[in-house]
């Protein structure tokens, strides 16, 4: 807070005592580096800061968009009615939406699919500020912002498609194996059945736990397979990376985790039914060992799942 207060005092005293040319380096450096606190104080002290242009004819928000500085760009709502969002440079004729359509290398997210999603979110965030009649404005290469976006991101789309398909294929194999196991277990009743086909241990708590867990494992693994199948058969249009594909992957991973956990519970219940008459505490080591694959899967997949969730919702 003290730093911000110092910046506020400096901005109030320096802005009115300096020539505009002397203010530009600090302003545009802050925009390029994403120092939004400085930009905010600068705007408060000088409300026409959006009209200051660098040597390329760009204002501070054009620079923020070019470098994907979200917090700086969000300040545009304070001055958007006093700046020209449709200004273009003299060389390329690109406006602010053309700049948002450019692909910028990013180390903030891992994976081509997540980066493609972020790029789409950024492009659409800038697009919301543009009047619909201006979305088709062309640059000096006769390209609209959307055409620039498609051209710039065509390789990223291919990489995202490859990553999605490889992830979905690997996970669908695991889900299919779980379906096979739990489906077979449903017809191999622990403790056997009587002459009428009614399980002998029908009224045992362990048997009910087994039956319910096996059923949940089957249904959740089928759900997982269907989600991954949806990913594999997707048309992989650009906008699919925004919500559709991430949502399917999130549901698929959550369902797969739930099916693994349910399968281990069913396995533990079966072991308890078979061995509890000799060792009543057999459930304790079984539960501890059964937690290992579930915990391992959660540990390996949770970072990806969390990134996808936060990025999508």
N, C-alpha and C positions, 0 to 999 in steps of 0.2 A: 504493500500500500504506500509506503514511503517513496518507493521508486516511481510509482505512478504519479504521486503528488509532485515530485521533482520534475518529471516530464511535463506535467500540466503547467507548472510555473515557467519552465523554459519555453514551451510553445507560446504561451501568452506574451512573454516578453520579447522573444526573438523574432516571431513572425512579423510583427509590425515594425521592427527595426532593421529587417533584412530585405534585400531585393529577392524577387521570386527565383531568379537563377541560382541564388545561394541556398534556397530551401529545397530545390528539386532533388539533389543527390541524396539527402537524408530521407526524404519522403519515399522516393522510388526504391531505395535500398531496403527500407522497412517493409515496403509492399512485397518486394522480391523474397525477403526472408520470412515474411509472415508475422512481423511484429505488430500485431493488431492493436495493442495498447497505445503504441506511439501514434499509429494512424488515427485512432479514435480521438486522442487528445488534439491531434493536429486539425482534424475536422471540426472539433468543438471550438477551437481557437480561430480557425479560418474556414468558414463554411463554403468558400469557393475553391477549396483544395482539389475538388474533382475536375476543375478546369485546367489545372497545371498539367502540362504535357512534357514527356521526355523527348529525346532526340528522334525517336521513331514515330512521334505523333501520338503516343499512347498516354492515357491518363492512369491514375493509380489503380483503378479497378480493372483495367485491361491487363496491367502487369500482374495483379493478383490472380486473375483468371488464367493467365498463361502459365503461372507457376503453381496453380492449384492451392491457393491460400484461402481456405474456406472462411476462416474467422475474419480476414480482411474483407473478403467479398461480401460478407453479411452486413458490413457497415454501409453498403450501398443503399440500403433502405432509408438511411438518414439524408442522403443527398441525391437520390435517384431522379427527383423532379428538377434538379438544377444542373444535371450533366447530360451530355448527349450520348446515349447508349449505342447509337448507330454510327458513331464516328468511325472512319476508316483511315488506314494509313495510305500514303500516296503510292507506295510500291506494289503491295499485294492486293490492296482493296479489301482486306479482311476486317470485319467488324468484331464486336466482342463475342458473338456466338460462333464465328469462324475460329476464334482463338480457343474457345471452350471445346471445339471439335477436334483440336489437335491432340495427338497422343503424346503424353508426357510420361517418361519413365518414372516408376514409383517403387520405393522400397518399403512403403507403409503397409502393403498387403502382400500376402504370399499366394501365389497361384494365379494363372491367367484368367480363370473364370471370375475370381473376386476382383481382380483389377479391371476386367471388362465391366463388371457391375458398377464399380466406383466411377468409371469413366462415363457410363450412361447416366448415373445419378447426377454427376457434375454437369453434364451437358443439359439435362432436363431442368436442373435448378436455374441455370442461366437462361434457358429457353422460356421459362415462366415470366421473366421480366421483359421479354420482347413482345411487341405487338404482333398478333397473328399475321397481319398483312406484311410484316417485315421478315418473316421466317424464310421466305424464298429469295432474299437478297443475294446477289451473286458477287463474287470477288473478281479480281482481274483475270482469273483463269476460268471465269464463267461457271463457277461451282457454288452451289448453295451450302450453307452450314452442314446440312444433313449429308450431302454428297462428300464433303470434306471429311466428316466423321466416318463414313463408310470406307472411304479410301484409306484413311489413317489407321483404322482399326481392323482391317481385313485379316492381317496376320494374327492379331490378338484373338479374334473370333475363332480362327482355326486352332490356335493353341488352347483356348478355353474349351472348345469342343473335344479336343483330344484328352484333356485333363478330366473333363466330366465323364467321358465314356470309359476311360480307364478306371476311374474311381467307382463308377456304377457297376462295371463288369466285375471288379474284384469283390465288391460288397454283395452283389447278387449271387455269386457263387457260394458265399458263406450262408446267405439266407436260404438258398435252395437246399444246402446240406442240412440246415436246421429243420426245414420242412420235412425232409425225408426221415430224419431221426424221430421227430415228435409225432409224425403221422404213423410211423411204425409202432411207436410206443403206445399209441392210443388203442391198438388192437392186441397189445401184449400186456394184459392186465396183471399187475403185481398181485400175487396171492391166488391167482387163478379164478375160475368161475364155476358155478354149479351147473347142473344139467339143463337149467333154463337159460343159461348165459348170463346170470346175474353175478357180479363180482362178489367173492366171498368176504372181502374186507370193505364192503360198501359203506358200512357205518363207522369205519375207522377214520380218525381225523387226518392221519397221514395219507390215506387213500384219497380223501377229498382234496387235500392240498395238491397231490399228484395230478388228479384229474383237472382241476382248475388251472394249474400252472401249465400243463401240457396243452390245454385248449388255448390259453392266452399266447403261448409260444407259437402255436400253429397260426393263429390269426394275425399276430404281429409280424411274423416272418413272411406270410403271404402279402401283407400290406407293404412290407419292405421291398419284396420282389417287384410288385406292381409299380412302386415309385421309381425303382431303378430301371425298370422296363420303359417307363415313361421318359426317363432321361435318355436312354439308348435310342429311342425312336423319335426323339424331338427333331424338329426341323432346323433348330439352331439359328434362328433369326437373331438379329442384334438385340431386340427388345426382350427376347426370351431369357437373357442373362440378367435382366433387371429383377424379376420376381419369380417367374415360372420355374426356371431351372434350380435356383437356390432353394425355393420352397420344397420342391420335390426331393432334393438332396437332404434337406433338414429332416423332413418327415421320414425318409428312408433310413437315415442313420439312427434317429430316435427309435423307430420301430425295430430296427435290427438290434439295438442295445437292449430293448425291452424283451425281445425274443430270446436273446442269449441269457439274460437274467432269469426269465421264466423257465427256460430249459434247465438251468442249473438248479432251480428250486424243485422242479419235477424230478430231477436226478437225485437230489438229496432226500426227497420224500420216498423214492423207491428204495434207496439204500436203507433208510430208517425202517421201512416195512420189512425188509429182508433180514436185517441184523439186530433189530431192537430187542428181540426176545433173548439174545445172548449178551448184548451190550447196550444198555439203555441210553448211554451217553454218546453213542456213535454219531449222532447228529452234529455234535460240536466239531470234530475234525472235518467232517464232510462239509459243513457250512464254511469253515475257514478256507479249505482248499477250493470250494466252489466259488468263493469271492475273488480268487486270483484272476481267472480269465475275464470276469465281469469288470473288475477294477482295471485290469490291463487294457481292455477295450476302451473303457471310459477315459483312461489316461491318454491313450494314443489319439482318440478321435475328438475329445472335448475341445481342444484348442481350435480345430477346424470348425466344429459345430458352433462354438461361441462366436467366432469371426463371422460365419455365415448369418447367424441370428442377428447380431448387432448391425451388420451391414444391410440386412434385408428389412428388419423391423425397428 
